């Protein structure tokens, strides 16, 4: 009885702490891929909290162009460790292949979610405080620009209203529906 009493809180703590750190590494990876402002305070925060694990790993695994292979490997390892710990807390078996595929699916889902939430937050900020500078809004613009720019070129603003975020969100949802079932 006591094992099950502590299992849920421990599982929650493990999942939450690993998920937050994986999110930080994913954001650093994505912001590096889009060449966002490295000296932005939010970027510096991500750099400082991810450097302890990324710097030693980068000595072993070099980047390929703008593709930070060390960050990808770190995210995958952290996701696998998180799933293995959760399965161990539940007392279940640990099928290696399923854990690896589930980890990849979780990371792909996280990446799509980051873009979805970044676009939604950017849209809300444009309604609430348009044209003002904020370090976070600058990073959001850098992150979402590669997704929104091609759509904006295809669909120009209609009566001053930019519909590209709407079409980007629809496209990201369709991408999620097409990719995640393949990994399930």
C-alpha positions as protocol buffer text, in pm:
chain_id: "A"
residue {
  index: 1
  type: UNK
  ca { x: 0 y: 0 z: 0 }
}
residue {
  index: 2
  type: UNK
  ca { x: 280 y: 243 z: 85 }
}
residue {
  index: 3
  type: UNK
  ca { x: 455 y: 181 z: -249 }
}
residue {
  index: 4
  type: UNK
  ca { x: 142 y: 285 z: -440 }
}
residue {
  index: 5
  type: UNK
  ca { x: 96 y: 580 z: -203 }
}
residue {
  index: 6
  type: UNK
  ca { x: 436 y: 724 z: -301 }
}
residue {
  index: 7
  type: UNK
  ca { x: 434 y: 610 z: -662 }
}
residue {
  index: 8
  type: UNK
  ca { x: 207 y: 884 z: -801 }
}
residue {
  index: 9
  type: UNK
  ca { x: 390 y: 1177 z: -640 }
}
residue {
  index: 10
  type: UNK
  ca { x: 730 y: 1034 z: -738 }
}
residue {
  index: 11
  type: UNK
  ca { x: 612 y: 968 z: -1091 }
}
residue {
  index: 12
  type: UNK
  ca { x: 480 y: 1325 z: -1111 }
}
residue {
  index: 13
  type: UNK
  ca { x: 808 y: 1470 z: -984 }
}
residue {
  index: 14
  type: UNK
  ca { x: 1023 y: 1263 z: -1221 }
}
residue {
  index: 15
  type: UNK
  ca { x: 802 y: 1343 z: -1521 }
}
residue {
  index: 16
  type: UNK
  ca { x: 778 y: 1713 z: -1440 }
}
residue {
  index: 17
  type: UNK
  ca { x: 1147 y: 1773 z: -1369 }
}
residue {
  index: 18
  type: UNK
  ca { x: 1263 y: 1581 z: -1674 }
}
residue {
  index: 19
  type: UNK
  ca { x: 998 y: 1745 z: -1895 }
}
residue {
  index: 20
  type: UNK
  ca { x: 1100 y: 2094 z: -1788 }
}
residue {
  index: 21
  type: UNK
  ca { x: 1467 y: 2029 z: -1857 }
}
residue {
  index: 22
  type: UNK
  ca { x: 1391 y: 1863 z: -2190 }
}
residue {
  index: 23
  type: UNK
  ca { x: 1179 y: 2168 z: -2278 }
}
residue {
  index: 24
  type: UNK
  ca { x: 1474 y: 2396 z: -2198 }
}
residue {
  index: 25
  type: UNK
  ca { x: 1709 y: 2188 z: -2415 }
}
residue {
  index: 26
  type: UNK
  ca { x: 1450 y: 2177 z: -2697 }
}
residue {
  index: 27
  type: UNK
  ca { x: 1405 y: 2554 z: -2685 }
}
residue {
  index: 28
  type: UNK
  ca { x: 1781 y: 2605 z: -2693 }
}
residue {
  index: 29
  type: UNK
  ca { x: 1807 y: 2367 z: -2989 }
}
residue {
  index: 30
  type: UNK
  ca { x: 1526 y: 2538 z: -3181 }
}
residue {
  index: 31
  type: UNK
  ca { x: 1647 y: 2890 z: -3106 }
}
residue {
  index: 32
  type: UNK
  ca { x: 1995 y: 2791 z: -3220 }
}
residue {
  index: 33
  type: UNK
  ca { x: 1853 y: 2639 z: -3538 }
}
residue {
  index: 34
  type: UNK
  ca { x: 1670 y: 2963 z: -3627 }
}
residue {
  index: 35
  type: UNK
  ca { x: 1972 y: 3171 z: -3519 }
}
residue {
  index: 36
  type: UNK
  ca { x: 1780 y: 3367 z: -3258 }
}
residue {
  index: 37
  type: UNK
  ca { x: 1954 y: 3639 z: -3057 }
}
residue {
  index: 38
  type: UNK
  ca { x: 2205 y: 3457 z: -2837 }
}
residue {
  index: 39
  type: UNK
  ca { x: 2242 y: 3757 z: -2605 }
}
residue {
  index: 40
  type: UNK
  ca { x: 1870 y: 3790 z: -2535 }
}
residue {
  index: 41
  type: UNK
  ca { x: 1808 y: 3749 z: -2158 }
}
residue {
  index: 42
  type: UNK
  ca { x: 1572 y: 3456 z: -2217 }
}
residue {
  index: 43
  type: UNK
  ca { x: 1832 y: 3290 z: -2442 }
}
residue {
  index: 44
  type: UNK
  ca { x: 2098 y: 3342 z: -2178 }
}
residue {
  index: 45
  type: UNK
  ca { x: 1872 y: 3177 z: -1920 }
}
residue {
  index: 46
  type: UNK
  ca { x: 1838 y: 2872 z: -2145 }
}
residue {
  index: 47
  type: UNK
  ca { x: 2212 y: 2867 z: -2210 }
}
residue {
  index: 48
  type: UNK
  ca { x: 2294 y: 2880 z: -1839 }
}
residue {
  index: 49
  type: UNK
  ca { x: 2062 y: 2600 z: -1736 }
}
residue {
  index: 50
  type: UNK
  ca { x: 2152 y: 2370 z: -2025 }
}
residue {
  index: 51
  type: UNK
  ca { x: 2529 y: 2427 z: -2039 }
}
residue {
  index: 52
  type: UNK
  ca { x: 2617 y: 2187 z: -1752 }
}
residue {
  index: 53
  type: UNK
  ca { x: 2504 y: 1889 z: -1960 }
}
residue {
  index: 54
  type: UNK
  ca { x: 2550 y: 2022 z: -2313 }
}
residue {
  index: 55
  type: UNK
  ca { x: 2908 y: 2155 z: -2293 }
}
residue {
  index: 56
  type: UNK
  ca { x: 3067 y: 1819 z: -2197 }
}
residue {
  index: 57
  type: UNK
  ca { x: 2851 y: 1640 z: -2452 }
}
residue {
  index: 58
  type: UNK
  ca { x: 2954 y: 1882 z: -2729 }
}
residue {
  index: 59
  type: UNK
  ca { x: 3316 y: 1787 z: -2672 }
}
residue {
  index: 60
  type: UNK
  ca { x: 3223 y: 1432 z: -2774 }
}
residue {
  index: 61
  type: UNK
  ca { x: 2958 y: 1507 z: -3037 }
}
residue {
  index: 62
  type: UNK
  ca { x: 3018 y: 1805 z: -3264 }
}
residue {
  index: 63
  type: UNK
  ca { x: 2739 y: 2004 z: -3428 }
}
residue {
  index: 64
  type: UNK
  ca { x: 2660 y: 1952 z: -3794 }
}
residue {
  index: 65
  type: UNK
  ca { x: 2619 y: 2306 z: -3930 }
}
residue {
  index: 66
  type: UNK
  ca { x: 2334 y: 2470 z: -3738 }
}
residue {
  index: 67
  type: UNK
  ca { x: 2212 y: 2126 z: -3627 }
}
residue {
  index: 68
  type: UNK
  ca { x: 2312 y: 2078 z: -3263 }
}
residue {
  index: 69
  type: UNK
  ca { x: 2350 y: 1700 z: -3253 }
}
residue {
  index: 70
  type: UNK
  ca { x: 2457 y: 1705 z: -2887 }
}
residue {
  index: 71
  type: UNK
  ca { x: 2129 y: 1874 z: -2789 }
}
residue {
  index: 72
  type: UNK
  ca { x: 1927 y: 1617 z: -2986 }
}
residue {
  index: 73
  type: UNK
  ca { x: 2113 y: 1330 z: -2823 }
}
residue {
  index: 74
  type: UNK
  ca { x: 2074 y: 1488 z: -2478 }
}
residue {
  index: 75
  type: UNK
  ca { x: 1697 y: 1530 z: -2529 }
}
residue {
  index: 76
  type: UNK
  ca { x: 1665 y: 1170 z: -2644 }
}
residue {
  index: 77
  type: UNK
  ca { x: 1868 y: 1033 z: -2353 }
}
residue {
  index: 78
  type: UNK
  ca { x: 1676 y: 1243 z: -2099 }
}
residue {
  index: 79
  type: UNK
  ca { x: 1342 y: 1133 z: -2247 }
}
residue {
  index: 80
  type: UNK
  ca { x: 1447 y: 767 z: -2239 }
}
residue {
  index: 81
  type: UNK
  ca { x: 1570 y: 796 z: -1879 }
}
residue {
  index: 82
  type: UNK
  ca { x: 1245 y: 968 z: -1779 }
}
residue {
  index: 83
  type: UNK
  ca { x: 1032 y: 693 z: -1934 }
}
residue {
  index: 84
  type: UNK
  ca { x: 1246 y: 417 z: -1783 }
}
residue {
  index: 85
  type: UNK
  ca { x: 1220 y: 575 z: -1436 }
}
residue {
  index: 86
  type: UNK
  ca { x: 843 y: 614 z: -1466 }
}
residue {
  index: 87
  type: UNK
  ca { x: 806 y: 253 z: -1584 }
}
residue {
  index: 88
  type: UNK
  ca { x: 1030 y: 134 z: -1301 }
}
residue {
  index: 89
  type: UNK
  ca { x: 818 y: 327 z: -1048 }
}
residue {
  index: 90
  type: UNK
  ca { x: 507 y: 161 z: -1188 }
}
residue {
  index: 91
  type: UNK
  ca { x: 675 y: -177 z: -1158 }
}
residue {
  index: 92
  type: UNK
  ca { x: 627 y: -258 z: -1525 }
}
residue {
  index: 93
  type: UNK
  ca { x: 864 y: -411 z: -1772 }
}
residue {
  index: 94
  type: UNK
  ca { x: 1092 y: -192 z: -1973 }
}
residue {
  index: 95
  type: UNK
  ca { x: 1076 y: -283 z: -2346 }
}
residue {
  index: 96
  type: UNK
  ca { x: 1378 y: -106 z: -2497 }
}
residue {
  index: 97
  type: UNK
  ca { x: 1237 y: -64 z: -2849 }
}
residue {
  index: 98
  type: UNK
  ca { x: 906 y: 74 z: -2727 }
}
residue {
  index: 99
  type: UNK
  ca { x: 1081 y: 318 z: -2491 }
}
residue {
  index: 100
  type: UNK
  ca { x: 1301 y: 448 z: -2772 }
}
residue {
  index: 101
  type: UNK
  ca { x: 1011 y: 494 z: -3017 }
}
residue {
  index: 102
  type: UNK
  ca { x: 794 y: 651 z: -2747 }
}
residue {
  index: 103
  type: UNK
  ca { x: 1079 y: 889 z: -2660 }
}
residue {
  index: 104
  type: UNK
  ca { x: 1112 y: 1000 z: -3021 }
}
residue {
  index: 105
  type: UNK
  ca { x: 736 y: 1047 z: -3046 }
}
residue {
  index: 106
  type: UNK
  ca { x: 736 y: 1255 z: -2726 }
}
residue {
  index: 107
  type: UNK
  ca { x: 1014 y: 1479 z: -2858 }
}
residue {
  index: 108
  type: UNK
  ca { x: 839 y: 1531 z: -3192 }
}
residue {
  index: 109
  type: UNK
  ca { x: 517 y: 1611 z: -3007 }
}
residue {
  index: 110
  type: UNK
  ca { x: 703 y: 1857 z: -2785 }
}
residue {
  index: 111
  type: UNK
  ca { x: 855 y: 2032 z: -3085 }
}
residue {
  index: 112
  type: UNK
  ca { x: 515 y: 2070 z: -3254 }
}
residue {
  index: 113
  type: UNK
  ca { x: 365 y: 2194 z: -2924 }
}
residue {
  index: 114
  type: UNK
  ca { x: 639 y: 2453 z: -2888 }
}
residue {
  index: 115
  type: UNK
  ca { x: 559 y: 2595 z: -3231 }
}
residue {
  index: 116
  type: UNK
  ca { x: 183 y: 2589 z: -3163 }
}
residue {
  index: 117
  type: UNK
  ca { x: 214 y: 2767 z: -2829 }
}
residue {
  index: 118
  type: UNK
  ca { x: 474 y: 3013 z: -2962 }
}
residue {
  index: 119
  type: UNK
  ca { x: 238 y: 3114 z: -3244 }
}
residue {
  index: 120
  type: UNK
  ca { x: -59 y: 3147 z: -3007 }
}
residue {
  index: 121
  type: UNK
  ca { x: 141 y: 3354 z: -2757 }
}
residue {
  index: 122
  type: UNK
  ca { x: 278 y: 3572 z: -3037 }
}
residue {
  index: 123
  type: UNK
  ca { x: -74 y: 3635 z: -3168 }
}
residue {
  index: 124
  type: UNK
  ca { x: -203 y: 3725 z: -2821 }
}
residue {
  index: 125
  type: UNK
  ca { x: 92 y: 3959 z: -2763 }
}
residue {
  index: 126
  type: UNK
  ca { x: 24 y: 4128 z: -3097 }
}
residue {
  index: 127
  type: UNK
  ca { x: -334 y: 4198 z: -2984 }
}
residue {
  index: 128
  type: UNK
  ca { x: -249 y: 4311 z: -2632 }
}
residue {
  index: 129
  type: UNK
  ca { x: 63 y: 4519 z: -2690 }
}
residue {
  index: 130
  type: UNK
  ca { x: 139 y: 4551 z: -3061 }
}
residue {
  index: 131
  type: UNK
  ca { x: 470 y: 4696 z: -3170 }
}
residue {
  index: 132
  type: UNK
  ca { x: 634 y: 4698 z: -2826 }
}
residue {
  index: 133
  type: UNK
  ca { x: 968 y: 4531 z: -2761 }
}
residue {
  index: 134
  type: UNK
  ca { x: 997 y: 4247 z: -2517 }
}
residue {
  index: 135
  type: UNK
  ca { x: 1289 y: 4000 z: -2504 }
}
residue {
  index: 136
  type: UNK
  ca { x: 1049 y: 3705 z: -2509 }
}
residue {
  index: 137
  type: UNK
  ca { x: 845 y: 3842 z: -2801 }
}
residue {
  index: 138
  type: UNK
  ca { x: 1169 y: 3888 z: -2993 }
}
residue {
  index: 139
  type: UNK
  ca { x: 1254 y: 3522 z: -2941 }
}
residue {
  index: 140
  type: UNK
  ca { x: 899 y: 3418 z: -3031 }
}
residue {
  index: 141
  type: UNK
  ca { x: 928 y: 3611 z: -3356 }
}
residue {
  index: 142
  type: UNK
  ca { x: 1263 y: 3445 z: -3432 }
}
residue {
  index: 143
  type: UNK
  ca { x: 1119 y: 3103 z: -3356 }
}
residue {
  index: 144
  type: UNK
  ca { x: 794 y: 3137 z: -3550 }
}
residue {
  index: 145
  type: UNK
  ca { x: 924 y: 3335 z: -3847 }
}
residue {
  index: 146
  type: UNK
  ca { x: 1051 y: 3027 z: -4039 }
}
residue {
  index: 147
  type: UNK
  ca { x: 704 y: 2872 z: -4005 }
}
residue {
  index: 148
  type: UNK
  ca { x: 497 y: 3185 z: -4072 }
}
residue {
  index: 149
  type: UNK
  ca { x: 705 y: 3352 z: -4346 }
}
residue {
  index: 150
  type: UNK
  ca { x: 631 y: 3095 z: -4623 }
}
residue {
  index: 151
  type: UNK
  ca { x: 260 y: 3112 z: -4541 }
}
residue {
  index: 152
  type: UNK
  ca { x: 267 y: 3493 z: -4541 }
}
residue {
  index: 153
  type: UNK
  ca { x: 420 y: 3483 z: -4889 }
}
residue {
  index: 154
  type: UNK
  ca { x: 137 y: 3260 z: -5013 }
}
residue {
  index: 155
  type: UNK
  ca { x: -145 y: 3437 z: -4827 }
}
residue {
  index: 156
  type: UNK
  ca { x: -93 y: 3812 z: -4786 }
}
residue {
  index: 157
  type: UNK
  ca { x: -280 y: 4001 z: -4513 }
}
residue {
  index: 158
  type: UNK
  ca { x: -648 y: 4052 z: -4593 }
}
residue {
  index: 159
  type: UNK
  ca { x: -774 y: 4399 z: -4492 }
}
residue {
  index: 160
  type: UNK
  ca { x: -474 y: 4429 z: -4259 }
}
residue {
  index: 161
  type: UNK
  ca { x: -539 y: 4096 z: -4088 }
}
residue {
  index: 162
  type: UNK
  ca { x: -260 y: 3838 z: -4106 }
}
residue {
  index: 163
  type: UNK
  ca { x: -413 y: 3493 z: -4137 }
}
residue {
  index: 164
  type: UNK
  ca { x: -79 y: 3311 z: -4152 }
}
residue {
  index: 165
  type: UNK
  ca { x: -90 y: 3210 z: -3781 }
}
residue {
  index: 166
  type: UNK
  ca { x: -427 y: 3043 z: -3836 }
}
residue {
  index: 167
  type: UNK
  ca { x: -300 y: 2844 z: -4135 }
}
residue {
  index: 168
  type: UNK
  ca { x: 24 y: 2761 z: -3952 }
}
residue {
  index: 169
  type: UNK
  ca { x: -173 y: 2623 z: -3658 }
}
residue {
  index: 170
  type: UNK
  ca { x: -389 y: 2415 z: -3891 }
}
residue {
  index: 171
  type: UNK
  ca { x: -78 y: 2288 z: -4068 }
}
residue {
  index: 172
  type: UNK
  ca { x: 93 y: 2199 z: -3740 }
}
residue {
  index: 173
  type: UNK
  ca { x: -215 y: 2009 z: -3623 }
}
residue {
  index: 174
  type: UNK
  ca { x: -227 y: 1817 z: -3952 }
}
residue {
  index: 175
  type: UNK
  ca { x: 146 y: 1745 z: -3918 }
}
residue {
  index: 176
  type: UNK
  ca { x: 83 y: 1611 z: -3568 }
}
residue {
  index: 177
  type: UNK
  ca { x: -199 y: 1389 z: -3701 }
}
residue {
  index: 178
  type: UNK
  ca { x: 23 y: 1254 z: -3979 }
}
residue {
  index: 179
  type: UNK
  ca { x: 351 y: 1201 z: -3792 }
}
residue {
  index: 180
  type: UNK
  ca { x: 261 y: 1089 z: -3440 }
}
residue {
  index: 181
  type: UNK
  ca { x: 49 y: 787 z: -3543 }
}
residue {
  index: 182
  type: UNK
  ca { x: 348 y: 661 z: -3742 }
}
residue {
  index: 183
  type: UNK
  ca { x: 552 y: 658 z: -3421 }
}
residue {
  index: 184
  type: UNK
  ca { x: 277 y: 514 z: -3201 }
}
